[in-house]
């Protein structure tokens, strides 16, 4: 079993930057990929970025060129560097792990990102 804890959210002005962290513990060797999701009020949760055990990464079109996902294997941590933030990036951000090709069904508390205009 894998546990994930998100951190790093906050309030930032439009155009600002934040770095989110996703710290994994437990059976981390079973993780195929880590994904960052977000959910804005009244909207469905959406996949923002993923990074797998190789060098592959995926980005939602609206964040390409602004967000960068990376990992530190020694710290079992995945980061989401968010630059040029926009008010529409405001959401609760969650991370999730893909194990055996399946994303975990449980979610953590997430971390709130608020971008003011």
Buried (B, 14 or more C-beta within 10 A) or exposed (E): EBBBBBBBBEEBEEEBEBBBBBBBEEEBEEBBBBBBBBBBEEEEBEBBBBBBEEEEBBBBEEBEEBBBBEBEEEEBBBBBBBBEBBEEBBBBBBBBBBBEEEBBEEBBEBBEBBBEE
